[in-house]
Amino acid sequence: MPSIDQLSRPQNKLEPVEGIIESISEPRTVNLKTGGQAQVADAMLKDETGQIKLSLWDAQIKMVKQGSKVRIENGFVTQFKGKNSLNVGKFGKLVVLEF
């Protein structure tokens, strides 16, 4: 299982990553490329090696709170404005280990 400090470049189909939700931003509404809208919130996911932004969409936002321990399965890392971000995506899964 990779540690957060190993998520240093854009990559797809990650091995499962575990961490603690350190903080969550207020959800905001965004317009989707496919039409329609969605809610998105930025969480900070940390482990003993570092931290990374985790994008939470719609129902995922209510699945976690500050202090929740989670595992991201089949996630991917993107880079936006020079910062790495961990994403669950439609083929990934957010698993709450401890709420």
Residue pairs with C-beta under 8 A, 6 or more apart in sequence:
1 15
1 16
1 17
1 18
2 14
2 15
2 17
3 47
3 48
3 49
3 50
4 17
4 19
4 45
4 46
4 47
4 49
4 50
4 51
4 52
5 49
5 50
6 49
7 14
7 17
7 52
7 77
7 84
7 86
8 84
9 77
9 79
9 84
10 76
10 77
10 78
10 79
10 84
11 76
11 77
12 76
13 74
13 76
14 72
14 74
14 75
14 76
14 77
16 71
16 72
16 73
16 74
17 45
17 71
17 72
17 75
17 86
18 47
18 69
18 70
18 71
18 72
18 97
19 45
19 46
19 47
19 51
19 69
19 70
20 45
20 46
20 47
20 67
20 68
20 69
20 70
21 43
21 44
21 45
21 54
21 64
21 65
21 66
21 67
21 68
21 69
21 70
22 43
22 44
22 45
22 46
22 51
22 66
23 43
23 44
23 66
24 41
24 42
24 43
24 44
24 56
24 61
24 64
24 65
24 66
25 41
25 42
25 43
26 41
27 39
27 40
27 41
27 61
28 39
28 40
28 41
29 37
29 38
29 39
30 37
30 38
30 39
30 40
31 37
32 38
38 57
38 58
39 57
39 58
39 61
40 55
40 56
40 57
40 61
41 55
41 56
41 61
42 53
42 54
42 55
42 56
43 53
43 54
43 55
43 56
43 64
44 51
44 52
44 53
44 54
45 51
45 52
45 53
45 54
45 70
45 72
45 86
46 52
52 77
52 84
52 85
52 86
53 83
53 84
53 85
53 86
54 72
54 85
54 86
54 87
54 88
55 85
55 86
55 87
55 88
56 63
56 64
56 88
56 94
57 88
60 88
60 94
63 94
63 96
64 70
64 94
64 96
64 99
65 99
68 96
68 98
68 99
69 96
69 97
69 98
70 94
70 95
70 96
70 97
71 94
71 95
71 97
72 86
72 88
72 92
72 93
72 94
72 95
73 92
73 93
73 95
74 89
74 91
74 92
74 93
75 86
75 87
75 88
75 89
75 92
76 86
76 87
76 89
76 92
77 84
77 85
77 86
77 87
78 84
78 85
78 87
79 85
88 94
